[in-house]
Amino acid sequence: MTVDKEFDAALLSLSGGSVTGHRYLLGVSGGIDSMCMAGLFLRSGLRPEFAIAHVNFSLRGEESDGDMALVQDWGRRNGVRVYTRTFDTHAYAAGHSISTQMAARELRYGFFAELMREEGFDLLSIAHNLDDSIETIFLNIARGTGLRGLSGIPVRNGNIIRPLMSVSRARIREFVEQAGIVYRDDHTNFESHYARNKVRNIIFPEFRKINPSFLNTVRRDSEYFREASEIVDEVYASVCSRTCAVSGDGVMTVDTAALQREGHCGYWLYRMLRKYGFSGGQVSDMERCIVSGQSGRVFRSGTHEAVFGHERMRVYPLRQDEEAETVMDGPGVYDYMDAVVKLEFFPRPETFSPVTDGSVLYFTADGLRMPLVCRNWRPADRFRPFGMKKGSKKLSDFFTDLKLDRVQKRLQPVIEDEAGQIVCLPGLRIDDRFRITASTSVVCAVSFYSK
């Protein structure tokens, strides 16, 4: 199949069977791939409605300006609208402490998204080709990857389409020369300073010596890997539904005993934790904790910490330890750190039975000395847990009895009255001295939940 026919077939497929009603925005750099794509859109018998977006990154001086001039001139000669934007990419990279390549990507796709939104385009067409996808697979292997990384660049990702994905760079060059399509070469593509260029200019020629058709061979394999990845994703989702849950405050709880029963514990753990920034070595150590039944171990990434308890592992977002205190002088809703405390007062109904799942605690308001204060617990704090008739207990011992991990202990607040008496531990337990009795006239209800 010729490149133009292959392109039309891909465009139809990526557009849901018809280009009618779609407006396409083309990301065009002025290089051979993107100018080929622009030429194919222009020549297509499907007659798609499209415009071009070009970004001048100001990275190559006059060469960058020449690229923009070429694209603008092509648009004028062919009656195609061209949107351009010039950025100081080096300044953006320095200001955001990221690499120049990452800065260029953010600026480029940010500009495209802005145009899509403001000008009403439906699909963004990018000129990635078969070589780009296979290069990405090799780079992913070098850096470490899973099945999805062996699938290459997706042909469609949301509203981003890549109609040249099945076409090799060699076929693109042949077509461009035959069709007389003008383009400009970026000289940096022929240098081997960047990792992608090393794959392109050094590694690929060696593979072609072994298998001249290796691009198509890897392409077929990548399609199998993509299907395998989709199958594994379905199984993973099912495993997660049985073994872990994420609360509203972003804390993930994993039933480690259930996870071990699923089999392939290490792989599922890796899938669960990779988005939290834990390394492969840390995940291996965590798997050993699960197998050996260890508790009390703590692992930290740059953004989260995983804490092992009895047959449970909880993953918490990292936060700065801080002293917090919220004064509550009457009914209302109060902010406390990343949570909300709701305080209510009402006359005790005759048949009132304060049964609770812990989300709401009820206690007598008779004898309370206002205002109440919600604060961090302290090592010296003591209270009398509900059901304990005499004496008191250190909060630290109470937490240990409940098998709370170190982060749960650290985040647990207390509510005390003006006299310094601990009234309750929100979400856990009231102090028995404030239990509701037949003589209680006014009930206080405390709800504690994440924002």
Summary of the structure (lengths in Angstrom):
residues: 451
radius of gyration: 31.0
end to end distance: 57.1
largest distance: 96.1
contacts: 1311
relative contact order: 0.08
helix: 43%
strand: 22%
